[in-house]
Amino acid sequence: MKVISDCIKTVYDKSKAVEHYLSTSRRDGVKVQWEEPFSCSVFQQAIAPYSKSKTEKLQVLDVGSGTGDGYVLLSSLLSEKLELGSSENLDYLGIDISPQMVETANNLYRNRSNVRFECADIRTSRLESSFDLYLSCGVPYSHLTHEELYQALKMIVTNVCQHRSRSAVVVDVLGRYSIEWTPKWQESRWDYAMSFFESEGNAEPTWMSFYSHHHLQEIMQQAVNEVGCPVEKFEFFDRSIMVGRHTSTGQFNPDLPQYRNLMNSLLDPSQKTDLSQLIFQVELETSPEHILEFFSQFSSWWNSLVSEATAILGESFGVEPVELPPEVQGFKAKLQQELEQISDKHLYRQKVELMLAQALQQLEATQQPGYGVGHDLFGVMWLDATQL
Ligand SMILES: C[S@@+](CC[C@H](N)C(=O)[O-])C[C@H]1O[C@@H](n2cnc3c(N)ncnc32)[C@H](O)[C@@H]1O
């Protein structure tokens, strides 16, 4: 595998940035139990058509690979789901614009001969070999302007066509209509100052691009049209509708309840959570009708689940009950059944909180519409250039 490009210094070339990506506190309950399983389910769907025999290699290019989270997720997915291939047969190349990220990642995985990281800017890269999966995670494509994303995708699609391959392209960007930044919903590119990389809080401006489903699909479609590459299908997935990191930093929407912290508290048996704070009470901004309709429906389901859990604990918030989607309909009955076995008051509460967290996660994972209403929006396109 080869990629040709130069590398330049960016906001990520600060020891704070690498520290942040490697810190154990970054791997909170929400990341491990909610976000990573969801990302893995998207990657699983992306590679499903390319399941490999034991001897074949799955060739992967991870764009904006940072310290290698994409590799960790993908290899754990392949270790669990043997029908998709095997983690030993993963041939992984991570590229990143930041020399410090690349150096750290190469040091972390220096013992794995099937894993490499190279310094490259996706905006100026030329690819030389073909890949089954063009992966991305942690919203690297949001660092690009809309035009740069179009050019980068065109370069990837051209590579697929030149090699007459069948490949999936996963494009991870920031969702335009996340509740984390309702005051910014009118803009599609704004300064996302990464203050957590700075010791004195004097963050440099970091312009990032935000996408609705419609806008992202338009750019993906333009790239394939321009190259003339056949598309098997497009799919879109929202991740972290309620639990994006900025629900708890309050950086862009200070009035928001700290949903991520609350969810971490539900998942942590040593903490007691104030369930009333979980009620969805978000002031929404003007936005397309389907976005407001989605939040209206989703918040009524969310609040019903919270209310079912609190009713069991003998509290009431006066939430109007609504019919829940089939995936979470059995929540109350299942919870009551589990609680029959428990007499200890403390364990009883722990069980309610844990099962509520699981139900809310299930609600989000199954009802996400792929509109750009979460922290991350994954756009996936499956290309088939084998008949060209
Ligand atoms: C938020 S981090 C995500 C890292 C990793 N994928 C993860 O999930 O933890 C975004 C990464 O994209 C990289 N990046 C930004 N612009 C890039 C570009 N033009 N070409 C390649 N990498 C880029 C950054 O250096 C950074 O490591």
The ligand as an ORCA input file, in Angstrom:
! r2SCAN-3c Opt
* xyz 0 1
  C     -10.433     14.193     16.036
  S      -9.059     13.437     15.367
  C      -9.588     11.761     15.123
  C      -8.483     10.785     15.231
  C      -8.875      9.320     15.174
  N      -9.418      8.958     13.879
  C      -9.839      8.972     16.285
  O     -10.959      8.538     15.999
  O      -9.461      9.119     17.452
  C      -8.987     14.071     13.701
  C      -7.672     13.732     13.028
  O      -7.752     14.174     11.675
  C      -6.449     14.619     11.296
  N      -6.564     15.492     10.127
  C      -7.089     16.748     10.071
  N      -6.997     17.241      8.829
  C      -6.416     16.275      8.075
  C      -6.017     16.201      6.696
  N      -6.226     17.226      5.870
  N      -5.431     15.071      6.245
  C      -5.208     14.025      7.101
  N      -5.533     14.059      8.410
  C      -6.134     15.161      8.893
  C      -5.938     15.332     12.543
  O      -4.542     15.497     12.567
  C      -6.463     14.395     13.657
  O      -5.521     13.439     14.041
*
